[in-house]
């Protein structure tokens, strides 16, 4: 098999086998964002994820229990949230996968 054919086949197989995280937020539901935790601000009681779908940072306010859970976890965060009257987001639950 020549190199060009092998490379093309590898790209095709890779695209079929790699999970598509970019559609994770839409698939997770209307009140869930999915992404990696990038910062935790204990003083402000908030954390920020890099959203998997939009590749934009999203800030959530959270309880001390949720912030402790985030500090001790790794992987992709699935953040359930509520929108507050001041248009900020409050995390209600965070699960890591």
Number of C-alpha atoms within 10 A of each C-alpha: 5 6 8 9 9 11 11 11 11 12 10 11 11 11 10 10 8 8 10 11 13 15 13 18 20 13 12 14 10 10 15 20 24 27 26 17 22 12 15 19 12 14 6 9 14 20 22 18 23 20 22 20 16 12 11 12 17 18 20 21 22 22 14 12 8 18 19 13 13 18 12 7 13 12 11 19 23 22 22 20 20 17 12 9 7 6 8 14 19 18 23 16 15 19 15 15 8
